[in-house]
């Protein structure tokens, strides 16, 4: 009998199918990201999966400087999701330096990754 | 633990550039210098503590290289804070009577040896971080840049204030003949230098050098018999809350708030009692955050605190008196150099950069991306 995959693979498999899902603890009700075996808030072992709202706010942001020949500058940021979890990501479709702390953003799944657009 | 162990010898080797030297050879050379300083032979070492960014079994490698057969070997790896953190198991082992003479050593050829880019690729493959690496953070600078950006947003800290930290470190380095970067540096030059990951420029980032360091730790009653005045361990505390920057709860508050409190409590001291401060300055924002989190100023006040040369030579609070990771030496992990500079200041042997009548020194190690925080307080015999 096949063993179900661990939480990391479960997350990445969903992403590969175009779904952005995060964990929610059935004991304390808090959301969890990144995917884990135990709830880091309460220690319970029963983490379920829910569709992420995709609504977020930029908590911090930087522009990584790169030579134009290597692809140019790009954004790296931390986004707080409405569910109360934080993730590293990037805001696309706008110049990297125009991404500001406090900016409202919306998630999309692109090339097996979660990235954000201005809301 | 307070006052039960002391550092009897310190040594450096290969700081700056050491082309043609392996990391174990640099560590061995630093070990020899520390043992000579303590008046000990290598075969008197019966406890060995080592960590490496590249070797999985650095403790075994250095023991083999030195020809010692330790009863106690310890290689906890919590990034650059490791060699401050090693004080804890080392002191426990000495106090338990497991061994009598512990050598703590580090060596790296990061500048001239195995390229960081190449090593980084292998590390990423062996230790993937799938929730960060796909976004290509240029780490470590990007993680520290995110913390700096948040501090600036929340407290109005400015790039010019961060630049003051780089300038202060350079002014200390100019007083230290062993420092790697000693040419003059102005705040404008910091601000106008190449941006790496906003808001940090290349001059907000530490050096990339070769180098090694070592110290010898013994029980306090024995340390009195060695040639150098002992630097007594008065307090030490550790804390960590995250590994990756995306898991740090508040990017403006580090676990130094806890490690510092633990060290102060053990020592029975507070920030006001510290004469000389050695903080792990991998980036300018580190110095600012640790000054706040270790109680030298309030949260959010770091920018104003470092202004007008307060932490530079001649300022009210001597910080990073060897020039720090920003201007003295930074071979991958800087922790051991914090301890060595603290000891030298307490001995009064720091030459032009000597802090007058230094009796209590604080060494604060940082590892990972503001992750592992470990604070140690050392004192002269008068502080026991």
Interface residues (C-beta under 8 A of the other chain):
Chain A: X8 X12 X33 X34 X59 X60 X61 X62 X63 X64 X65 X74 X76 X77 X78 X86 X87 X88 X89 X90 X97 X101 X102 X113
Chain B: X130 X131 X132 X134 X135 X136 X137 X138 X142 X145 X146 X147 X149 X150 X153 X194 X195 X196 X197 X198 X199 X244 X245 X246 X247 X251
